[in-house]
Amino acid sequence: MNKDDKRVAVLTSGGDAPGMNAAIRAVVRTAIYRGMKVYGVSRGFEGLIRGNLTEMNVGSVADIIHRGGTILQTSRSEAFKTEFGREQAKISLEKEGIEHLVVIGGNGSLKGGYEFSKLGINVIGIPATIDNDIVYTNSIGFDTAVNTALESINRIRDTASSHGRIFIIEVMGRDCGEIALASGVAGGAESILIPEIEPDLEQIVDKINAGNKRGKLHSIIVVAEGVYPVMQLREELQEKTKRDTRVTILGHIQRGGTPTAADRILASCMGKAAIDCIIEEKRNVMIAGKGEKVHDIPLREVIRGTKTLELGMFEIARILSI
Ligand code: F6P
């Protein structure tokens, strides 16, 4: 096939992440630059099953680089987990003569993409999730989410210090402590609870009590979601330290907002690299890397691996919060 005949579709899937729009823009514009036809799929794999495809042009992605969310919208598709769903999705692509699909999303979406590639569609993955839990790579959205969490921690620190209170701040991350660790270190948290390390309540209490003896009355504890029920933690800390304790759950605030420069740059480089892979006839890979340094790795390696958190940062947090 002549390269001018190449057609590619792009979709965003799973939880949205700031920078997805910058990635869509890079995919669309690079594809057009390379003489390809490019289609946007609305609502992720769900939309692909339903055949919700629209041809995109340079203007379709104008004025979106700074916007959070995803202009293509997203979904967590149960139907796509079935063979029937994936067959339907393949038919949608075949109707438009599309052989290549760029999937922008997290672990579940990349897994779905890999299953889909077994039907003969060339799937190129772009890692995008605030959780930063995809192996061998930084994920689009993580930097923004950490900075959003950090801004909240800064604000909470003001009120915590004014009232001499303990604050428990719950952040997202699914099964991964990356957001908690990064925002906790950057926010100067006294304790950080992550899924990768068994929580030690006595140690937290001892630290608070030692601080109190030195005249330090407030304390920030960052907790990754799912590690410890935060309302229970509040009760336990209040009882054991006799200090006024409050809880803030940051939740989906971390998913929205304008992407940071780092996320926009990562998304731009990864989006361009995804199309370059198609031009170079590479099949079923994910774009991986940091900043401007990106490369491709087989999708099957990505979906088999599990990310292990770099715990050096946890040690730094422990030492600096004595
Ligand atoms: O994967 C991103 C994420 O925000 C996780 O951190 C969180 O556990 C989950 O998605 C929340 O999913 P939903 O938006 O479907 O409630």
py3Dmol code that shows the C-alpha trace and the ligand (Angstrom):
import py3Dmol

protein = """\
ATOM      1  CA  MET A   1       0.000   0.000   0.000  1.00  0.00           C
ATOM      2  CA  ASN A   2       1.246   3.512  -0.802  1.00  0.00           C
ATOM      3  CA  LYS A   3       1.803   5.562   2.362  1.00  0.00           C
ATOM      4  CA  ASP A   4      -0.734   8.114   1.122  1.00  0.00           C
ATOM      5  CA  ASP A   5      -3.386   5.401   1.390  1.00  0.00           C
ATOM      6  CA  LYS A   6      -2.786   4.833   5.077  1.00  0.00           C
ATOM      7  CA  ARG A   7      -5.729   5.509   7.340  1.00  0.00           C
ATOM      8  CA  VAL A   8      -5.554   5.763  11.101  1.00  0.00           C
ATOM      9  CA  ALA A   9      -8.131   6.183  13.846  1.00  0.00           C
ATOM     10  CA  VAL A  10      -7.447   7.623  17.288  1.00  0.00           C
ATOM     11  CA  LEU A  11      -9.363   7.182  20.525  1.00  0.00           C
ATOM     12  CA  THR A  12      -9.030   7.917  24.234  1.00  0.00           C
ATOM     13  CA  SER A  13     -10.083   5.254  26.697  1.00  0.00           C
ATOM     14  CA  GLY A  14     -10.479   4.644  30.450  1.00  0.00           C
ATOM     15  CA  GLY A  15     -10.062   7.415  33.002  1.00  0.00           C
ATOM     16  CA  ASP A  16      -9.286  10.739  31.353  1.00  0.00           C
ATOM     17  CA  ALA A  17      -5.913  12.357  32.012  1.00  0.00           C
ATOM     18  CA  PRO A  18      -4.734  15.938  31.472  1.00  0.00           C
ATOM     19  CA  GLY A  19      -2.661  16.010  28.276  1.00  0.00           C
ATOM     20  CA  MET A  20      -4.854  13.575  26.337  1.00  0.00           C
ATOM     21  CA  ASN A  21      -5.926  16.477  24.123  1.00  0.00           C
ATOM     22  CA  ALA A  22      -2.318  17.407  23.408  1.00  0.00           C
ATOM     23  CA  ALA A  23      -1.726  13.779  22.381  1.00  0.00           C
ATOM     24  CA  ILE A  24      -4.799  13.737  20.086  1.00  0.00           C
ATOM     25  CA  ARG A  25      -3.575  16.970  18.496  1.00  0.00           C
ATOM     26  CA  ALA A  26      -0.118  15.519  17.884  1.00  0.00           C
ATOM     27  CA  VAL A  27      -1.524  12.313  16.374  1.00  0.00           C
ATOM     28  CA  VAL A  28      -3.951  14.155  14.079  1.00  0.00           C
ATOM     29  CA  ARG A  29      -1.507  16.792  12.881  1.00  0.00           C
ATOM     30  CA  THR A  30       1.400  14.388  12.342  1.00  0.00           C
ATOM     31  CA  ALA A  31      -0.860  12.001  10.421  1.00  0.00           C
ATOM     32  CA  ILE A  32      -2.063  14.815   8.151  1.00  0.00           C
ATOM     33  CA  TYR A  33       1.513  16.066   7.747  1.00  0.00           C
ATOM     34  CA  ARG A  34       2.509  12.557   6.625  1.00  0.00           C
ATOM     35  CA  GLY A  35      -0.320  12.475   4.085  1.00  0.00           C
ATOM     36  CA  MET A  36      -2.584  10.079   5.983  1.00  0.00           C
ATOM     37  CA  LYS A  37      -6.308  10.212   6.605  1.00  0.00           C
ATOM     38  CA  VAL A  38      -7.134  10.393  10.299  1.00  0.00           C
ATOM     39  CA  TYR A  39     -10.396   9.636  12.121  1.00  0.00           C
ATOM     40  CA  GLY A  40     -11.428  10.478  15.661  1.00  0.00           C
ATOM     41  CA  VAL A  41     -13.455   7.879  17.555  1.00  0.00           C
ATOM     42  CA  SER A  42     -15.783   9.325  20.176  1.00  0.00           C
ATOM     43  CA  ARG A  43     -16.250   7.626  23.572  1.00  0.00           C
ATOM     44  CA  GLY A  44     -13.349   5.190  23.318  1.00  0.00           C
ATOM     45  CA  PHE A  45     -13.860   1.504  22.560  1.00  0.00           C
ATOM     46  CA  GLU A  46     -17.582   1.882  23.200  1.00  0.00           C
ATOM     47  CA  GLY A  47     -17.778   4.415  20.365  1.00  0.00           C
ATOM     48  CA  LEU A  48     -15.649   2.190  18.150  1.00  0.00           C
ATOM     49  CA  ILE A  49     -18.105  -0.673  18.572  1.00  0.00           C
ATOM     50  CA  ARG A  50     -20.923   1.691  17.577  1.00  0.00           C
ATOM     51  CA  GLY A  51     -18.990   3.080  14.603  1.00  0.00           C
ATOM     52  CA  ASN A  52     -18.736   6.650  15.973  1.00  0.00           C
ATOM     53  CA  LEU A  53     -15.915   7.786  13.697  1.00  0.00           C
ATOM     54  CA  THR A  54     -15.391  11.235  12.185  1.00  0.00           C
ATOM     55  CA  GLU A  55     -12.644  12.301   9.813  1.00  0.00           C
ATOM     56  CA  MET A  56     -10.478  14.963  11.422  1.00  0.00           C
ATOM     57  CA  ASN A  57      -8.590  17.860   9.905  1.00  0.00           C
ATOM     58  CA  VAL A  58      -5.978  20.308  11.140  1.00  0.00           C
ATOM     59  CA  GLY A  59      -8.705  22.577  12.536  1.00  0.00           C
ATOM     60  CA  SER A  60     -10.418  19.758  14.454  1.00  0.00           C
ATOM     61  CA  VAL A  61      -7.627  19.889  17.007  1.00  0.00           C
ATOM     62  CA  ALA A  62      -7.112  23.660  17.106  1.00  0.00           C
ATOM     63  CA  ASP A  63      -7.173  25.342  20.495  1.00  0.00           C
ATOM     64  CA  ILE A  64      -7.119  22.152  22.575  1.00  0.00           C
ATOM     65  CA  ILE A  65      -3.486  21.777  23.681  1.00  0.00           C
ATOM     66  CA  HIS A  66      -4.184  23.608  26.950  1.00  0.00           C
ATOM     67  CA  ARG A  67      -7.467  21.865  27.760  1.00  0.00           C
ATOM     68  CA  GLY A  68      -7.925  19.070  30.298  1.00  0.00           C
ATOM     69  CA  GLY A  69     -10.223  16.108  29.644  1.00  0.00           C
ATOM     70  CA  THR A  70     -10.517  14.705  26.135  1.00  0.00           C
ATOM     71  CA  ILE A  71     -12.375  16.229  23.180  1.00  0.00           C
ATOM     72  CA  LEU A  72     -12.990  12.686  21.910  1.00  0.00           C
ATOM     73  CA  GLN A  73     -14.585  11.724  25.246  1.00  0.00           C
ATOM     74  CA  THR A  74     -13.888   8.392  26.871  1.00  0.00           C
ATOM     75  CA  SER A  75     -15.510   5.306  28.382  1.00  0.00           C
ATOM     76  CA  ARG A  76     -14.748   2.146  30.297  1.00  0.00           C
ATOM     77  CA  SER A  77     -16.245  -0.366  27.869  1.00  0.00           C
ATOM     78  CA  GLU A  78     -17.492  -3.705  29.171  1.00  0.00           C
ATOM     79  CA  ALA A  79     -18.628  -4.709  25.667  1.00  0.00           C
ATOM     80  CA  PHE A  80     -15.096  -4.397  24.289  1.00  0.00           C
ATOM     81  CA  LYS A  81     -13.926  -7.034  26.774  1.00  0.00           C
ATOM     82  CA  THR A  82     -15.958  -9.572  24.796  1.00  0.00           C
ATOM     83  CA  GLU A  83     -14.876 -11.136  21.506  1.00  0.00           C
ATOM     84  CA  PHE A  84     -18.188 -10.079  19.964  1.00  0.00           C
ATOM     85  CA  GLY A  85     -17.576  -6.449  20.945  1.00  0.00           C
ATOM     86  CA  ARG A  86     -14.102  -6.461  19.431  1.00  0.00           C
ATOM     87  CA  GLU A  87     -15.403  -8.056  16.203  1.00  0.00           C
ATOM     88  CA  GLN A  88     -17.977  -5.242  15.957  1.00  0.00           C
ATOM     89  CA  ALA A  89     -15.237  -2.675  16.486  1.00  0.00           C
ATOM     90  CA  LYS A  90     -13.176  -4.263  13.730  1.00  0.00           C
ATOM     91  CA  ILE A  91     -16.131  -3.999  11.357  1.00  0.00           C
ATOM     92  CA  SER A  92     -16.408  -0.256  12.163  1.00  0.00           C
ATOM     93  CA  LEU A  93     -12.791   0.273  11.116  1.00  0.00           C
ATOM     94  CA  GLU A  94     -13.063  -1.920   8.027  1.00  0.00           C
ATOM     95  CA  LYS A  95     -16.039   0.096   6.782  1.00  0.00           C
ATOM     96  CA  GLU A  96     -13.735   3.137   6.535  1.00  0.00           C
ATOM     97  CA  GLY A  97     -10.742   1.143   5.263  1.00  0.00           C
ATOM     98  CA  ILE A  98      -8.782   1.855   8.473  1.00  0.00           C
ATOM     99  CA  GLU A  99      -5.955  -0.526   9.421  1.00  0.00           C
ATOM    100  CA  HIS A 100      -4.273   1.390  12.232  1.00  0.00           C
ATOM    101  CA  LEU A 101      -5.610   2.459  15.626  1.00  0.00           C
ATOM    102  CA  VAL A 102      -3.924   4.751  18.150  1.00  0.00           C
ATOM    103  CA  VAL A 103      -5.159   4.022  21.684  1.00  0.00           C
ATOM    104  CA  ILE A 104      -4.478   6.734  24.274  1.00  0.00           C
ATOM    105  CA  GLY A 105      -5.117   5.414  27.780  1.00  0.00           C
ATOM    106  CA  GLY A 106      -4.006   3.420  30.804  1.00  0.00           C
ATOM    107  CA  ASN A 107      -3.267  -0.242  31.541  1.00  0.00           C
ATOM    108  CA  GLY A 108      -6.803  -1.520  30.902  1.00  0.00           C
ATOM    109  CA  SER A 109      -7.015   0.332  27.593  1.00  0.00           C
ATOM    110  CA  LEU A 110      -3.633  -0.944  26.428  1.00  0.00           C
ATOM    111  CA  LYS A 111      -4.679  -4.467  27.355  1.00  0.00           C
ATOM    112  CA  GLY A 112      -7.873  -4.001  25.326  1.00  0.00           C
ATOM    113  CA  GLY A 113      -5.787  -2.663  22.451  1.00  0.00           C
ATOM    114  CA  TYR A 114      -3.501  -5.680  22.595  1.00  0.00           C
ATOM    115  CA  GLU A 115      -6.462  -8.094  22.457  1.00  0.00           C
ATOM    116  CA  PHE A 116      -7.821  -6.105  19.526  1.00  0.00           C
ATOM    117  CA  SER A 117      -4.513  -6.350  17.657  1.00  0.00           C
ATOM    118  CA  LYS A 118      -5.010 -10.135  17.538  1.00  0.00           C
ATOM    119  CA  LEU A 119      -7.783  -9.466  14.991  1.00  0.00           C
ATOM    120  CA  GLY A 120      -5.236  -7.996  12.590  1.00  0.00           C
ATOM    121  CA  ILE A 121      -5.597  -4.281  13.384  1.00  0.00           C
ATOM    122  CA  ASN A 122      -2.297  -2.498  13.991  1.00  0.00           C
ATOM    123  CA  VAL A 123      -2.618  -0.948  17.473  1.00  0.00           C
ATOM    124  CA  ILE A 124      -0.245   1.754  18.683  1.00  0.00           C
ATOM    125  CA  GLY A 125      -0.546   2.631  22.373  1.00  0.00           C
ATOM    126  CA  ILE A 126       0.130   5.962  24.058  1.00  0.00           C
ATOM    127  CA  PRO A 127       0.330   5.760  27.897  1.00  0.00           C
ATOM    128  CA  ALA A 128      -2.020   8.251  29.527  1.00  0.00           C
ATOM    129  CA  THR A 129      -3.191   7.887  33.121  1.00  0.00           C
ATOM    130  CA  ILE A 130      -2.756  10.028  36.202  1.00  0.00           C
ATOM    131  CA  ASP A 131      -1.778   6.845  38.115  1.00  0.00           C
ATOM    132  CA  ASN A 132       1.605   6.537  36.340  1.00  0.00           C
ATOM    133  CA  ASP A 133       1.399   2.757  36.764  1.00  0.00           C
ATOM    134  CA  ILE A 134       2.360   1.630  33.242  1.00  0.00           C
ATOM    135  CA  VAL A 135       5.657  -0.249  32.955  1.00  0.00           C
ATOM    136  CA  TYR A 136       8.761   1.204  31.250  1.00  0.00           C
ATOM    137  CA  THR A 137       7.336   4.702  30.867  1.00  0.00           C
ATOM    138  CA  ASN A 138       6.083   7.958  32.284  1.00  0.00           C
ATOM    139  CA  SER A 139       2.384   8.473  31.660  1.00  0.00           C
ATOM    140  CA  ILE A 140       0.686  11.555  30.287  1.00  0.00           C
ATOM    141  CA  GLY A 141      -1.389  13.204  33.026  1.00  0.00           C
ATOM    142  CA  PHE A 142       0.703  12.201  36.030  1.00  0.00           C
ATOM    143  CA  ASP A 143       2.674  15.432  36.273  1.00  0.00           C
ATOM    144  CA  THR A 144      -0.487  17.542  36.157  1.00  0.00           C
ATOM    145  CA  ALA A 145      -2.250  15.363  38.740  1.00  0.00           C
ATOM    146  CA  VAL A 146       0.705  15.625  41.113  1.00  0.00           C
ATOM    147  CA  ASN A 147       0.808  19.395  40.729  1.00  0.00           C
ATOM    148  CA  THR A 148      -2.949  19.615  41.319  1.00  0.00           C
ATOM    149  CA  ALA A 149      -2.631  17.516  44.465  1.00  0.00           C
ATOM    150  CA  LEU A 150       0.325  19.612  45.553  1.00  0.00           C
ATOM    151  CA  GLU A 151      -1.588  22.856  45.204  1.00  0.00           C
ATOM    152  CA  SER A 152      -4.294  21.420  47.468  1.00  0.00           C
ATOM    153  CA  ILE A 153      -1.731  20.185  49.989  1.00  0.00           C
ATOM    154  CA  ASN A 154      -0.210  23.691  50.106  1.00  0.00           C
ATOM    155  CA  ARG A 155      -3.605  25.189  50.828  1.00  0.00           C
ATOM    156  CA  ILE A 156      -4.420  22.612  53.468  1.00  0.00           C
ATOM    157  CA  ARG A 157      -1.036  23.210  55.093  1.00  0.00           C
ATOM    158  CA  ASP A 158      -2.015  26.872  55.643  1.00  0.00           C
ATOM    159  CA  THR A 159      -5.168  25.993  57.531  1.00  0.00           C
ATOM    160  CA  ALA A 160      -3.558  23.005  59.281  1.00  0.00           C
ATOM    161  CA  SER A 161      -0.836  25.227  60.645  1.00  0.00           C
ATOM    162  CA  SER A 162      -3.274  28.009  61.660  1.00  0.00           C
ATOM    163  CA  HIS A 163      -5.365  25.587  63.698  1.00  0.00           C
ATOM    164  CA  GLY A 164      -2.626  23.209  64.814  1.00  0.00           C
ATOM    165  CA  ARG A 165      -4.495  20.280  63.285  1.00  0.00           C
ATOM    166  CA  ILE A 166      -3.617  16.969  61.745  1.00  0.00           C
ATOM    167  CA  PHE A 167      -4.815  16.656  58.149  1.00  0.00           C
ATOM    168  CA  ILE A 168      -5.241  13.374  56.320  1.00  0.00           C
ATOM    169  CA  ILE A 169      -5.292  13.949  52.549  1.00  0.00           C
ATOM    170  CA  GLU A 170      -6.381  11.083  50.308  1.00  0.00           C
ATOM    171  CA  VAL A 171      -5.095  11.096  46.728  1.00  0.00           C
ATOM    172  CA  MET A 172      -5.875   8.837  43.763  1.00  0.00           C
ATOM    173  CA  GLY A 173      -3.635   6.231  42.143  1.00  0.00           C
ATOM    174  CA  ARG A 174      -5.642   3.006  42.046  1.00  0.00           C
ATOM    175  CA  ASP A 175      -3.133   0.328  43.229  1.00  0.00           C
ATOM    176  CA  CYS A 176      -0.080   2.505  42.800  1.00  0.00           C
ATOM    177  CA  GLY A 177       1.513   4.975  45.225  1.00  0.00           C
ATOM    178  CA  GLU A 178       3.128   7.270  42.637  1.00  0.00           C
ATOM    179  CA  ILE A 179       0.802  10.263  43.111  1.00  0.00           C
ATOM    180  CA  ALA A 180       0.905   9.953  46.909  1.00  0.00           C
ATOM    181  CA  LEU A 181       4.675   9.664  47.015  1.00  0.00           C
ATOM    182  CA  ALA A 182       5.401  12.502  44.596  1.00  0.00           C
ATOM    183  CA  SER A 183       2.839  14.925  46.035  1.00  0.00           C
ATOM    184  CA  GLY A 184       3.726  13.926  49.596  1.00  0.00           C
ATOM    185  CA  VAL A 185       7.451  14.544  49.109  1.00  0.00           C
ATOM    186  CA  ALA A 186       6.902  17.794  47.223  1.00  0.00           C
ATOM    187  CA  GLY A 187       4.315  18.914  49.795  1.00  0.00           C
ATOM    188  CA  GLY A 188       6.541  18.129  52.779  1.00  0.00           C
ATOM    189  CA  ALA A 189       4.115  15.583  54.265  1.00  0.00           C
ATOM    190  CA  GLU A 190       5.047  14.156  57.672  1.00  0.00           C
ATOM    191  CA  SER A 191       3.795  10.697  56.679  1.00  0.00           C
ATOM    192  CA  ILE A 192       2.929   9.082  53.341  1.00  0.00           C
ATOM    193  CA  LEU A 193       0.877   5.899  53.084  1.00  0.00           C
ATOM    194  CA  ILE A 194       1.242   3.935  49.849  1.00  0.00           C
ATOM    195  CA  PRO A 195       0.028   0.479  48.782  1.00  0.00           C
ATOM    196  CA  GLU A 196       3.583  -0.741  48.227  1.00  0.00           C
ATOM    197  CA  ILE A 197       4.455  -0.435  51.954  1.00  0.00           C
ATOM    198  CA  GLU A 198       2.499  -1.800  54.921  1.00  0.00           C
ATOM    199  CA  PRO A 199       1.104   1.179  56.891  1.00  0.00           C
ATOM    200  CA  ASP A 200       2.589   1.566  60.369  1.00  0.00           C
ATOM    201  CA  LEU A 201       0.126   3.468  62.544  1.00  0.00           C
ATOM    202  CA  GLU A 202       2.352   3.465  65.614  1.00  0.00           C
ATOM    203  CA  GLN A 203       5.135   5.136  63.657  1.00  0.00           C
ATOM    204  CA  ILE A 204       2.753   7.872  62.485  1.00  0.00           C
ATOM    205  CA  VAL A 205       1.535   8.455  66.048  1.00  0.00           C
ATOM    206  CA  ASP A 206       5.097   8.532  67.407  1.00  0.00           C
ATOM    207  CA  LYS A 207       6.086  11.102  64.788  1.00  0.00           C
ATOM    208  CA  ILE A 208       3.110  13.335  65.616  1.00  0.00           C
ATOM    209  CA  ASN A 209       3.814  13.077  69.358  1.00  0.00           C
ATOM    210  CA  ALA A 210       7.523  13.799  68.867  1.00  0.00           C
ATOM    211  CA  GLY A 211       6.583  16.866  66.797  1.00  0.00           C
ATOM    212  CA  ASN A 212       4.194  18.035  69.488  1.00  0.00           C
ATOM    213  CA  LYS A 213       6.959  17.867  72.089  1.00  0.00           C
ATOM    214  CA  ARG A 214       9.035  20.216  69.907  1.00  0.00           C
ATOM    215  CA  GLY A 215       6.063  22.590  69.611  1.00  0.00           C
ATOM    216  CA  LYS A 216       4.996  21.493  66.130  1.00  0.00           C
ATOM    217  CA  LEU A 217       1.235  21.227  66.284  1.00  0.00           C
ATOM    218  CA  HIS A 218       0.173  20.462  62.718  1.00  0.00           C
ATOM    219  CA  SER A 219       0.833  17.451  60.567  1.00  0.00           C
ATOM    220  CA  ILE A 220       0.088  16.446  56.955  1.00  0.00           C
ATOM    221  CA  ILE A 221      -0.503  12.783  56.147  1.00  0.00           C
ATOM    222  CA  VAL A 222      -0.908  11.870  52.484  1.00  0.00           C
ATOM    223  CA  VAL A 223      -2.720   8.577  51.886  1.00  0.00           C
ATOM    224  CA  ALA A 224      -3.031   6.772  48.552  1.00  0.00           C
ATOM    225  CA  GLU A 225      -6.614   5.631  47.948  1.00  0.00           C
ATOM    226  CA  GLY A 226      -7.398   2.123  49.173  1.00  0.00           C
ATOM    227  CA  VAL A 227      -4.448   1.848  51.549  1.00  0.00           C
ATOM    228  CA  TYR A 228      -6.307   2.693  54.751  1.00  0.00           C
ATOM    229  CA  PRO A 229      -9.906   3.831  55.314  1.00  0.00           C
ATOM    230  CA  VAL A 230      -9.315   7.525  55.940  1.00  0.00           C
ATOM    231  CA  MET A 231     -12.271   8.103  58.295  1.00  0.00           C
ATOM    232  CA  GLN A 232     -11.082   5.204  60.439  1.00  0.00           C
ATOM    233  CA  LEU A 233      -7.569   6.604  60.365  1.00  0.00           C
ATOM    234  CA  ARG A 234      -8.948   9.914  61.573  1.00  0.00           C
ATOM    235  CA  GLU A 235     -10.662   8.261  64.550  1.00  0.00           C
ATOM    236  CA  GLU A 236      -7.565   6.282  65.454  1.00  0.00           C
ATOM    237  CA  LEU A 237      -5.211   9.246  65.231  1.00  0.00           C
ATOM    238  CA  GLN A 238      -7.525  11.504  67.177  1.00  0.00           C
ATOM    239  CA  GLU A 239      -7.790   8.942  69.924  1.00  0.00           C
ATOM    240  CA  LYS A 240      -4.080   8.174  70.111  1.00  0.00           C
ATOM    241  CA  THR A 241      -2.691  11.715  69.734  1.00  0.00           C
ATOM    242  CA  LYS A 242      -5.562  13.694  71.289  1.00  0.00           C
ATOM    243  CA  ARG A 243      -5.222  16.148  68.414  1.00  0.00           C
ATOM    244  CA  ASP A 244      -7.929  17.624  66.264  1.00  0.00           C
ATOM    245  CA  THR A 245      -7.850  15.711  62.941  1.00  0.00           C
ATOM    246  CA  ARG A 246      -9.525  16.438  59.600  1.00  0.00           C
ATOM    247  CA  VAL A 247      -9.849  14.497  56.333  1.00  0.00           C
ATOM    248  CA  THR A 248      -9.792  15.792  52.753  1.00  0.00           C
ATOM    249  CA  ILE A 249     -10.389  13.434  49.827  1.00  0.00           C
ATOM    250  CA  LEU A 250      -9.101  15.113  46.659  1.00  0.00           C
ATOM    251  CA  GLY A 251     -10.824  12.675  44.281  1.00  0.00           C
ATOM    252  CA  HIS A 252     -11.532  13.617  40.660  1.00  0.00           C
ATOM    253  CA  ILE A 253     -10.121  17.126  41.072  1.00  0.00           C
ATOM    254  CA  GLN A 254      -6.833  15.396  40.237  1.00  0.00           C
ATOM    255  CA  ARG A 255      -8.116  14.280  36.844  1.00  0.00           C
ATOM    256  CA  GLY A 256      -9.099  17.697  35.498  1.00  0.00           C
ATOM    257  CA  GLY A 257      -7.456  20.998  34.722  1.00  0.00           C
ATOM    258  CA  THR A 258      -5.037  22.429  32.242  1.00  0.00           C
ATOM    259  CA  PRO A 259      -2.076  20.112  31.607  1.00  0.00           C
ATOM    260  CA  THR A 260       1.402  21.150  32.745  1.00  0.00           C
ATOM    261  CA  ALA A 261       4.137  21.931  30.228  1.00  0.00           C
ATOM    262  CA  ALA A 262       5.732  18.540  31.007  1.00  0.00           C
ATOM    263  CA  ASP A 263       2.523  16.676  30.137  1.00  0.00           C
ATOM    264  CA  ARG A 264       1.973  18.698  26.952  1.00  0.00           C
ATOM    265  CA  ILE A 265       5.535  18.046  25.796  1.00  0.00           C
ATOM    266  CA  LEU A 266       5.334  14.327  26.604  1.00  0.00           C
ATOM    267  CA  ALA A 267       1.980  14.078  24.808  1.00  0.00           C
ATOM    268  CA  SER A 268       3.253  15.965  21.750  1.00  0.00           C
ATOM    269  CA  CYS A 269       6.349  13.764  21.450  1.00  0.00           C
ATOM    270  CA  MET A 270       4.415  10.541  22.005  1.00  0.00           C
ATOM    271  CA  GLY A 271       1.654  11.501  19.561  1.00  0.00           C
ATOM    272  CA  LYS A 272       4.154  12.229  16.822  1.00  0.00           C
ATOM    273  CA  ALA A 273       6.108   9.038  17.582  1.00  0.00           C
ATOM    274  CA  ALA A 274       2.914   6.964  17.298  1.00  0.00           C
ATOM    275  CA  ILE A 275       2.383   8.084  13.708  1.00  0.00           C
ATOM    276  CA  ASP A 276       6.082   7.677  12.903  1.00  0.00           C
ATOM    277  CA  CYS A 277       5.750   4.022  13.970  1.00  0.00           C
ATOM    278  CA  ILE A 278       2.938   3.506  11.458  1.00  0.00           C
ATOM    279  CA  ILE A 279       4.970   5.147   8.694  1.00  0.00           C
ATOM    280  CA  GLU A 280       7.892   2.871   9.606  1.00  0.00           C
ATOM    281  CA  GLU A 281       5.540  -0.152   9.373  1.00  0.00           C
ATOM    282  CA  LYS A 282       5.936  -1.035  13.063  1.00  0.00           C
ATOM    283  CA  ARG A 283       3.092  -3.059  14.511  1.00  0.00           C
ATOM    284  CA  ASN A 284       1.465  -3.297  17.935  1.00  0.00           C
ATOM    285  CA  VAL A 285       3.809  -1.200  20.003  1.00  0.00           C
ATOM    286  CA  MET A 286       3.466   1.337  22.794  1.00  0.00           C
ATOM    287  CA  ILE A 287       5.336   4.616  22.861  1.00  0.00           C
ATOM    288  CA  ALA A 288       7.369   4.835  26.068  1.00  0.00           C
ATOM    289  CA  GLY A 289       9.794   7.257  27.656  1.00  0.00           C
ATOM    290  CA  LYS A 290      10.210  10.566  29.428  1.00  0.00           C
ATOM    291  CA  GLY A 291      10.014  14.137  28.155  1.00  0.00           C
ATOM    292  CA  GLU A 292      11.344  14.360  24.626  1.00  0.00           C
ATOM    293  CA  LYS A 293      13.088  10.975  24.751  1.00  0.00           C
ATOM    294  CA  VAL A 294      10.553   8.457  23.533  1.00  0.00           C
ATOM    295  CA  HIS A 295      10.842   5.077  21.843  1.00  0.00           C
ATOM    296  CA  ASP A 296       8.587   2.117  21.089  1.00  0.00           C
ATOM    297  CA  ILE A 297       8.226  -1.213  22.878  1.00  0.00           C
ATOM    298  CA  PRO A 298       6.014  -4.208  22.030  1.00  0.00           C
ATOM    299  CA  LEU A 299       2.511  -3.953  23.491  1.00  0.00           C
ATOM    300  CA  ARG A 300       2.697  -7.574  24.662  1.00  0.00           C
ATOM    301  CA  GLU A 301       5.639  -6.678  26.954  1.00  0.00           C
ATOM    302  CA  VAL A 302       3.709  -3.769  28.412  1.00  0.00           C
ATOM    303  CA  ILE A 303       0.628  -5.746  29.290  1.00  0.00           C
ATOM    304  CA  ARG A 304       2.667  -8.536  30.893  1.00  0.00           C
ATOM    305  CA  GLY A 305       4.701  -6.262  33.153  1.00  0.00           C
ATOM    306  CA  THR A 306       3.842  -4.654  36.467  1.00  0.00           C
ATOM    307  CA  LYS A 307       5.409  -1.420  37.531  1.00  0.00           C
ATOM    308  CA  THR A 308       7.485  -1.421  40.694  1.00  0.00           C
ATOM    309  CA  LEU A 309       7.603   1.875  42.493  1.00  0.00           C
ATOM    310  CA  GLU A 310      11.045   3.419  42.989  1.00  0.00           C
ATOM    311  CA  LEU A 311      11.178   3.441  46.788  1.00  0.00           C
ATOM    312  CA  GLY A 312      14.246   5.689  47.129  1.00  0.00           C
ATOM    313  CA  MET A 313      11.840   8.604  47.283  1.00  0.00           C
ATOM    314  CA  PHE A 314      10.018   7.021  50.233  1.00  0.00           C
ATOM    315  CA  GLU A 315      13.289   6.922  52.154  1.00  0.00           C
ATOM    316  CA  ILE A 316      13.911  10.591  51.331  1.00  0.00           C
ATOM    317  CA  ALA A 317      10.428  11.456  52.623  1.00  0.00           C
ATOM    318  CA  ARG A 318      11.066   9.474  55.816  1.00  0.00           C
ATOM    319  CA  ILE A 319      14.372  11.215  56.525  1.00  0.00           C
ATOM    320  CA  LEU A 320      13.162  14.722  55.716  1.00  0.00           C
ATOM    321  CA  SER A 321      10.035  14.451  57.852  1.00  0.00           C
ATOM    322  CA  ILE A 322      11.723  13.614  61.184  1.00  0.00           C
TER     323      ILE A 322
END
"""
ligand_1 = """\
16
F6P
O -7.086 5.379 36.704
C -7.360 6.706 37.017
C -8.273 6.783 38.227
O -8.526 8.151 38.485
C -7.743 6.096 39.492
O -6.770 6.851 40.169
C -9.003 5.896 40.269
O -8.881 4.809 41.145
C -10.028 5.606 39.183
O -9.489 6.123 37.968
C -11.376 6.216 39.403
O -12.190 5.804 38.360
P -13.612 6.437 38.020
O -13.383 7.782 37.403
O -14.215 5.476 37.049
O -14.347 6.568 39.306
"""
view = py3Dmol.view(width=600, height=400)
view.addModel(protein, "pdb")
view.setStyle({"model": 0}, {"cartoon": {"style": "trace"}})
view.addModel(ligand_1, "xyz")
view.setStyle({"model": 1}, {"stick": {}})
view.zoomTo()
view.show()
